[in-house]
Each structure stands twice: as structure tokens, then as C-alpha cells.
Amino acid sequence: MARFELKLPKMGESVAEATITNWLKEVGDKIEADEAVLEIATDKVDSEVPSEVSGILVEQLFGKDDLVQVGQTIAIIETEGGELVSIVKEAVVPEVVAEVTKTVDAAKESVAAPVDFSDSEKFLSPLVKNIAKEEGVSVAELASISGTGKEGRVTKNDILDYVKNRASQPVVAAPVAAVQKPVAVPVAQKAAPVSVSGGDEIIEMDRMRKLIAGYMVASVQTSAHVQSFIEVDVTNIVKWREKNKNTFEKREGEKLTYTPIFMEAVAKALKDYPGMNISVDGDYIIKKKNINLGMAASLPNGNLIVPVIKNADQLNLVGMAKAVNDLGGRAKAGKLKPDDTQGGTYTVTNVGTFGSVFGTPILNQPQVGILALGAIRKMPAVIETPEGDFIGIRQKMFLSHSYDHRVVDGALGGSFVKRVAEYLEAFDVNRDV
């Protein structure tokens, strides 16, 4: 018998870690090649990890909700033939502490921000304070630790040794405060709210909703959001689509929606105004070489995800339609890969799908612009002709452009959305499919 190491596969250039959300196979279960063993989640996408071999699952090296780095061994599968492979499971917490330690040491460990505890005159570095917080070490316990650092300061090794020795002691011999405090605090923090009337249903947010909530709050706190709105006459686009959608579907095997037409116009406008195709990193502006359009998509469970159309400016309308349908379909089916949501430089969201006339979307950090497409409606409008003006029925919609006022002023933000409108209104009704 041989043992195969199932490792966390690479999931995209910018994805370095994932969280285990569910084990689909338990120890002792038989596994076929390419069969899913567990489910994982990155910060945006859920996916499955299949086995590369057939065999028996003999060991799970991580549990549910554990954070795993790309390339780490997560399970052992016993197969036929070959030699035994020894596996050593490394604890996750020490790895995280080691990374923090490297950062702090590089910034000069001896210069630490002091923290004043009422029961002690000792100074503690942020690293020591964080470790104490994570391990539930009280202020009184910190004061009792004999530091080996300069002027008797408690070092990282001092606090880790204390935690290690405390954990090795029998529970009955531990002080009451040391046993109870670490347990009581987390329970209080995670206590579910109570319905006063008794009739309310209380539901905890799922993992993705928690992430979305965090992203939205962080975005509003990071960027100075401003909006520009413009009304667009898309009558020619509506007529052209109605005329060509059946032919397009028969020939390409793809449905022709309005989305790829709008995406094409946005990609063209970004080429005209590259100042919108940027991101912000601290005090630096990063001009993006590629135009990668994020396409906000609603999931069946009500959550939101933003798959990305890479190099959108290089696609013709057929290619854009195929990309939109592929990403949209896989998003609804939960089949997106982590790399499908990475690298976006500008985002488009279709609020008109739900009947909204316009909206004020929140920026997808670190991007500096997002365009909301409103619902297309029949509207009475003034039509200018050489013979004079008259009232007619036209198909119209609003474009709502949110942008980051830290780096994008009204002239650029307004000019960009106006250019998108110009491309849409100039759409050739006689264009070939």
C-alpha cells in the first residue's frame, strides 16, 4: 500500500489560501479518481477539491473552518502499490504567529508600542498583546510572567512558553480565572440575538454574506463615493436585438442578451478614458494594462458574486456574448473557479434586472468605478428631425456611474459615462450579427 498526499491545488494567481467548509468524504471512505473529497472557499468563490487517485481516505489533516495554504497537504489517501510516505501535520496557529513575528521583527522588534496595564507596570509589544488576546491570557497573568527581554519585558517566547506550560497543566490545578475567562468571553461575543416578541425568526449570516457585508462597509469607509447619471436612448439596440436574437441563437448556440452589448460599449469607453481603468494602493495610483470587466451576478441564494471577463476590449460581440453567458451560467450553478473572480479593473452591475430605474452601487475595491445599468422602458421623448421636433415613443434607460472621488473628479467620471452613452446611442441598427 502507498499513501498519496492530497494537497490544496493552485486556484489562481492571486489566491494563496482557502478555508475548508465541508468534508465530503470521511476517514475510511472509498474514493474514486476525480471524485470530490472536500469543499473549500476562498474570499469570493466556493469550490470542490477532487482526488487525483483512487483509494481509501485514511487521514484528514485539517478540520472544518481551518485555513489552508495553497500547496499544503490536507488529506492522506491510501492507494495500491508503492512505498509509504511519511506526513507531518503542521499546526496552523504557529504558522500564522511566525508570519506575524517576521513582520514585527523586520520592523524592529525592540521598538514596540507600549500598553499600560492597571495591574502591572510592564510594557508589552503589540505581538505579545495579540497572542495574549488570542490565548485568553488575562492582565493579571501577564503581570505574573517574568520577562527575559530588555528591562524585564515579556517577549514573544515568554508568552508562548507560558501558554504552552499552562495548557500542559491538569485542568483541576489551573486557576479559576485561567480556565473560565477564555471560555466565557467568546460565548458572550457569539451569543445570538433574542426575539423580544417571540415571533421573529433569527438567522445567522452565511459565510459569503458575512464577507460581502465586510467588503461593502470597508469600501464605503475607504473611498469617497460620488455618482453621475445619464439617460440613454437605446431604441436602435432594442430593435437590432429583436431582429437578430433568434438567428444568433441558432448559429452560435448562445442567447443574445443586452449585457454583452453594454459590456462592449464600456470596454470601448475605458480605452478612450484609461483614467477610469486604474486602482488605488495607498498613496499610489496603478494604471491597469488590461481591461478586465467585472460582471455582478446574483446567486440563487440571494448573495452576490462578480466574475470577470478578461481582456474584454479584445472580444467581438460574439465572444463577449459567449463570455457573459458562460460566467453567468457557472455563477448560478456554483461552478465558478477562484480565478474567474480575480483581476477585475472595472465593474458593471445590472440593477434593471429587478426593475430598478437607476442605482448608486458601491465600488468593488480597489477599483475606482462601477456602472449600474437601469431598466429599459418605453418613454415619450422629443425627437429632433430636419423637418422639426415631434414627440415619439423611445426605449430609454439610465446609466448610474459611481466613482472614487479621491482620484476621479467629476469631469472624468461624467465624461466616461457620457462616452458609454454615445456608443450605445450610435449603435448601428444594420450591424451584422
N, C-alpha and C positions, 0 to 999 in steps of 0.2 A: 504494500500500500504506500501511496505517496500523499503528501499534503500540499495543496495548492493555496497560495496566498491571494485572496480576493482583495484587490486594492481599490481605493476610491479613484475612478478614472478622471482624466482631464476633461473639463466641461466647458472650456472656452478660455480665451487668452487672459481675461481679467478675473476669472473665477478661481480662487485659491482654496476655498473651504466650503463645506456643506454640513447641514445638520441632519442627523438620522431621524426621520419622522415615524417610521414603522418598519418592523421586520416582517417580511412576507413568509420567511422560512424560519423554523425553529431548529435548535440543535437536535440532530438525529433524523431530520427530514432528508429525503432524496431529492436531488436537484439535477435537472437536465441542462445541457449546454444551451446558452442564450435564454434561460429561464430567469425571471426577475427574482432576486434574493431579498432586496430591501428597497424601501422608498427613502429618498433624500430630498432636501430642499435647500436651495441657495437663497440669497436675499430676494429673488424675484420668481424663480421657477421651481416647481416640484417635478421630480423625475424618478425613474427606477434604475437600479444597478443590476444588470444581468450577470450571470455566471459565464465564464469563458469555457468551463469544463463541466462534465457530468460527474456526480459523486454524492457524498453524504456530508451535510453541514455538521462539523464536529466542534466548532467554537465560534462564538460571537465576541469580537474583541472590544466592541463598543455597544452601549445601550441606547435606547430611545432618547432623543433630545441631546445626545452627545454631539459635539462639534468635531469634525474630522477634516484633516488637511488633505489636499489632493496628493495622491501617491501613497498615503498611509494604508497599511493593511487593516481591513475591517472585519474579515472573517477567514476561517480556515475550512477548506473543503477537502475531504479525503477522497482520493482517486485511486484507480488501479495502477500498479507498477511504479517503478522509480524509487528514489530514496527519500527518507524523511527530511523535512525542512523544519528547523527549529525556529519558533516565533517568540519574540519577546514583546509583550504588550507594554507600551509606554503610557504613563499617566498623562492625561490632558492638562490638568491644572499646573503641574510643574513646567510643562512646555510654555504655557501662557505666561507664568511667572518669569520664566527665563527670558522670554521676549521683552517683557516689561523691564526686566533688570538690565538687559543690554542697552535699551534706550536710555534708561536713567543713568547707567554708568557712563555712556558716551557723552551725556550732557553734564557730567561731573557729579559723581555721587556725593562727594564731600560737601557740596553746596546744596543743601536741602532746605525747603521751606519749612520753618518750624511750626509746630502745632502745640498750643498751650493747653495742657490738661489740668483741670482744677485740683485733682488729687496728686499731681506729680509736677515736678519742675523740669522733667526731661523734654528734650526736643526730638521729634520723630519725623523722618522723611516721608514724603507722600507715598513712596513704595511700601514702607513699613505700615503706614496707616491703612492703606488699601488692603494689604494682606490681613491685618488685624480685623478689618471690617468683614472681609470675606470669610474668615475663620471664626467669627463671633467672639473675638478676644475683647474683654471689657477694658475700660480705662484703668480699673484697679489692678487687673492682671498685667497690663502694660507697665504700670508703675513698679510692679514687683520684679520685672525682668532685669537682670544685671547686664548692662550693655558692654560690649567689648570694643566699641568704636571710640573715636576721639572724644575725650571728656565724658566717657561713660555712656555715649549714645547707643541706643539699640539699633543694631544693623539688621539687614535682611536675614543673614544667617542666624542671628539671635532669635528673631521672631519665628523663623521656620523650625529651628530646633525646639523652641518652646511648644509650638503646635504639635510637632511630632511626638515629643515626650508626653504631652497631655493626652494625645489620642491613644498612647500605649498603656495608660493607666486604667485600672478597673473602674467601671462606671460608679460603683458604690463608694470608691475612695475619692472621687472628684468633688470639688466644692460645688455647692448647690448652684451658685451663680454661673459657674462654668458649664454646668450641664443644662440648665434651664434657659439661659438667655439666648443662645444660638437657635433654640427651637422656637421660642415664643415670638421673637421678632418677625421671622419670615411668615409665620402663620397669620400674624396680625396684618401684615402687608398684603397678603394674598386673599384675605377674607372676602367672600362675595357679598355684594350689597344685599340688603334685606328689603323686601317689598313691604311698605307700610300698610297698604290696603289688603295684602294677601292675595290679590288677583293678578298682579303683574308677573310677567314671565321674565326671568333674568337669564341672559345667555352670555357666556364668555366669548370674546372675540376669538376667531381662529387665527392661526399664525400669520397668514397673509394679510388679514385685516389689520392686525397689530403693526405689521411692517408698513402698510400703506398709511396708517394713521401717523406713524413716526415720520415717514417721508414728507407728508403734507405739512405737518407742523414745522418740521425743520426747513422746508422750502420757504414758507411764509416768513420764518424768522431770519432766513439768510438773505433773500432777495427783496428789493423794493419793487413790488408788482405794480405795473400800470397797464392800461388797456386802450386799444384803439379799435373802433368799429367802422365797418363799411358795408353798404348794401350793394349787392351784385345782381345783375340781370343774367340769368343762366338759361334763358329761353332756348337759345341755339343748342346748348348742351342737352337739354331735355329732349328736344326734337331729334337730335342726332342719335341719342341713345335708344329712343323708342324705335327708330328706323333700323338700327343695326344690331340690337341686342340678340335677336334670335339667330341671325346669321353668324354672329360672333360665337355664340354658344355651340352651334352645330359644328363650326370649323375648328374651334380651339378646345372644346370640351370644358369651357370655363364660363361662368356667369359674368356679364359685364355690368358692374355697378357704377355709381358715380365716384366712389372713393378713388380709384386709380386715376381718373381724370383730374380730380382735385390735387392728388399727390404729384402728378406730372407738373401742374402749374406751380406748386410750392417749390419743387426741385429747381425749376427754371428761375423762379424769383430768388432763390438762395444763391444761384450762380451770379445773378445780377447784383445782389446785395450780400456779399460774403461776410459783412459785419454782423449778420444775424446767425451765421454758421460758426459760432465760437462757444467757448466755455470759460468759466472763471475759476481760477485756483489761487485763493488768497488775494494778493495784490497783482496777480499776473493774468493776462488775457491769452488764451490759447486759440489760435486760428486753426480750424479743422481743415485738413486737406480733402477729406471725403465728405460727401453729402449723404448721411445715413438718417433716413426718416423714421421716427418712431410713430407707431400707429396704435393709439389707445384702443383696447378691445375689452368689452365687458364679458366676464365669465358667467357661466350658468348659475353659480352660487352668489352672484352679485358683486364679486370682487373685480378688480381692475388689473390688467396687465398691459405692458407696452412692448410688443415685438418690434423689431427694427428691420427696415428694408435697406440693405447695404448698397451703397453706390447708386442711389435712386436716380441720379441725374443721367446715368448711363443706360437706363432702361427705356425702351419704347413703350407705347401704350399696352401692347400685348404682354410684354414682360412685366410691366407694372401690375396689370390685372392678375397675372398668374402669381406674383409675389404677394399681393394683397389677399387673394383667395387662399393661398397656401398657409400663410401665417395666421389669418383669421380662423381658418378651419382647424388648424392644430391648436390654437389657443382655446377654442371652445371644447375640443376633445381632450385637453390637458396633455398634449403631446409635444409641447414646445421644449426645445433644448436650452440649457442655460445661455449658450452663445447667441441664441435668437433674440435675446433681450439686451444684449450688450452693444456698446459703441454708438448709440444714437447721438445725433448732433442737433436735431430739431424734432419737435413732436407735433402731430396733428390729431385732434380728437373730434369725433362727430357727435355733437350734442343733439343734432337734428334727428338722429335715430329715435329719440324718445319724445320728439315733438317740440323740443325747445327752439325758440326763435334765435336766441344767442346765449352765450355764457361767458363767464370770466374764469377760465381754467388756471390752475396753479402750475407753476413751472416744474418741469422734470429736471431736477438738479443733476449735473452742473450746467445744463443748457440754459440759454438766455431768452428763448422764445417758444411759445406754443400757440397754435392756431385752432380755434374752435369753429366747426362748420355747423351753421344753423339749419333748420328745416327749410326745404324748398316749398314755397307757397305761391299760389296764383294771386297776383295783386294788380289792382288798377294802376296804370302808370302813364306818364306823359311821354309820347313817342314823337321825336323830332324828325321831320322829313323835309325835303326841298319845297314841298307844297305847303308846309306849315305844321304846327303841332296838333296832335289829337290824342285822345285817351284810348288806351288799349289794354288788353289783359296780358300780363307778362309773368314769367316764372322768376321769382326773386328769392334771395336768401341773404343772411347776414354772415359776415366773417368777423370773428372776435379775436383780436390779437393781443395776448398778454406777453409782456417782455420785461426784462430786468433793467430797471432804471439806473442801476449802478453803472452799467456800461453801455446801455442802449437808450438814446434820447428819443424824444417824440418825432423828430424829423426822420430818423432811420426807421423806427418802429412803424410810423404811419406810412412812409414811402414803401416799405416792404409789403405791407398788406394791400396797399393800393396797386402794386405791381401784380400781385396774385390776382386781384380783381380784374385787372386789364387783360391778363392772359385768359381768364375764364370768359370774359365778355367778347373777346376776339376769337373765340373758338370757331373753327371753320365747319359749318354745317354740312359741307360737301366733302369733308375729310374721309379718306379711305380707312376702313377698319384695320 
